[in-house]
Amino acid sequence: MKVWHILIIHISLLTQCFLQVYLPAIEGYVPQDMVQALRAFLECCYIVRRNILDTNSLRELEDALERYHTYRKF
């Protein structure tokens, strides 16, 4: 359980870094659908780690999750 909790914290802390640095770094080297799936997954991680989730956040989460499921099937 501790390892899972640490992993979630680590993912949430690095999410913005991944979105700003690593995704542009891999773009062009992997299929575009893979980049989009990873971006959607990271957005989901970022949203669920917010201190406050409201109706708007849940809509954003649904959108990101839908995009993830769309792009993961490449």
JONORVEN-V606202 format. One record per residue. N is the residue number from 1. RES is the residue in one letter. NEAR is the number of other ideal C-beta (glycine too) atoms within 10 Angstrom. Layout:
n	res	near
N	RES	NEAR
N	RES	NEAR
This chain:
n	res	near
1	M	5
2	K	6
3	V	7
4	W	8
5	H	9
6	I	10
7	L	10
8	I	13
9	I	11
10	H	10
11	I	17
12	S	16
13	L	11
14	L	15
15	T	18
16	Q	11
17	C	11
18	F	19
19	L	15
20	Q	9
21	V	10
22	Y	14
23	L	16
24	P	11
25	A	9
26	I	12
27	E	11
28	G	8
29	Y	8
30	V	11
31	P	10
32	Q	11
33	D	13
34	M	15
35	V	18
36	Q	17
37	A	19
38	L	19
39	R	17
40	A	20
41	F	19
42	L	22
43	E	19
44	C	20
45	C	16
46	Y	20
47	I	20
48	V	15
49	R	14
50	R	12
51	N	4
52	I	5
53	L	13
54	D	9
55	T	7
56	N	8
57	S	13
58	L	12
59	R	11
60	E	17
61	L	17
62	E	12
63	D	14
64	A	20
65	L	15
66	E	11
67	R	17
68	Y	19
69	H	11
70	T	13
71	Y	19
72	R	14
73	K	8
74	F	10
